[in-house]
Amino acid sequence: MNERTLRLAFVTVLACAAGIGCRGATEIMQGDARPVMVTFFVDTAEAYLDPAIEPRAALAAGELALRDHGYSVVERELTDERGEIQGERPGARFYEAIWISSRGFGDATRVRVKARPGDEARQRLLMDGLLQRLGH
């Protein structure tokens, strides 16, 4: 092992000992009209939606949710099968950002909301806005 790997392992052990970032996943039903299961783990919220919802539609809903909450889109990558957008709040520090990604699979469309630093309240808020725009 090199020195960098040892440092990372040490920091991870300390964080776990302090109870930071070592909790298990939390699952909740989210959405009003047609609730879906959303899994929260550390800095990511994840939901699997009906495959009829294309990744582009999920990302468009995510972008509107970001903008409704004062974020601007600073980066966007889209294809027919997947995509990701990055949002930042005005005055955000260099490590603060939100990423919303979507990817189509055969039987579902996966949507993820990732917040750095991890903030489950922001993840829930943005995931809820995204789901509402998709009729959930």
N, C-alpha and C positions, 0 to 999 in steps of 0.2 A: 504494500500500500504506500502511496506517496503521501507527502505531508498534507496536501490539500484534502485528500480523501479522509485522512484522520481528523482533520479539523472539522470537516462537515459532519462526520460521525459523532464527534464530541458535542458539537452544537445541537445535533438532533437529540442526543441522549439528554442533554440539559433541558431542552425544550419539552421533551416528554416528561421529565421529572417535575417540571414546573406546571405541567398540565396544558401546555400550549401546543395545539395542532395534533394531539394524539387521541382525540375523541373519535368515536365511531361515527358512521353515517347516520343521519337523521332522515326519516322519510315522512312526508306529510302529503295530504291531498290538497291541491291548490287549484284555484279557478272557481268561478261562480256557476256558470251555466252547465258545463260538463267538466267536473273536476278530474284532474290527472295526478298520478303519483309523481312527486318531485323528491329527489334524493339530494340532500345537502351533505357535503363532505369537505371539511376544512375551508377551501376557498372556491368551491365549485357547486353550483346547483345544476341538476341534470334531470331532464324529463324526456320520455319517449312518447311521441304523438302519432296520430293516425298517419299512415303513409301517403294519404291523399294530400296532406299538407306538404308542399314542396319546400326544400331548404331555403330557396329564395324568398318565399312568402313568410317563413318563420323569421328570417333575418330582417325583412322589411318591418315586421311587427316589432322586432327587437330594437330596430333603429328608432322607430316612433316612440317606444317606451323610454329609450335613452334620452331623446330630445325633450320629451315631456318632463323629465326630471332634471333638466338643466345641463345635460351632457352634450358635447359636440363629438361628432364622428371624426377621428383623426386617421383612421386607416380602415380599408375595406378590401377584402379579397372574396371574389365570388366565382363559382362555376355552377353548372347545372346540378351537380351532385352534392356540393358542399360549399361552405363559406364561413367567413369570420369578419366581424367588425369590432373595432376598438373605440371605446369612448372615454373621454376625460372631462372632468368638471373644470370650470374656470378656476385658476389658481392652484390646480392640483400639483402635488409634489411629484418628482420624477418616478416614484415607485407606486403611485396611485393611478389605477386604471381599471376599466371594466372591459371584458371581452365577451361577446356573444357569438357563439358558433352554432352551426347546424349542419347535419349530415344525413343524407337519406340512406336507409338500408332497405332491404326487400320488404320487411314487415313493419317498419316504423321509421319515423323521422326523429332523430335525436337532437335536442336543443340543450346547450350548456350556457350558463351565465357564470363567468369567473370574475371574482373581485380581488384586487390586490390593493392593500392588504385584505385578508379574508374578512368579510363583513356580511354575515348571513342576513341581516336586516335589509341591506341594499340588494342582495341577491333575490330575496323574496319579493321585494318591491318591483324590481325590474322583470322578474319571471312572471309575476302576476299581471303586469301591464302587457307583456308579450302574449300571455295566454288569453287575456280578455280580448285582445285584437284578433285572435284566431278563433274566437267563439267559445272559449272554455270558461 
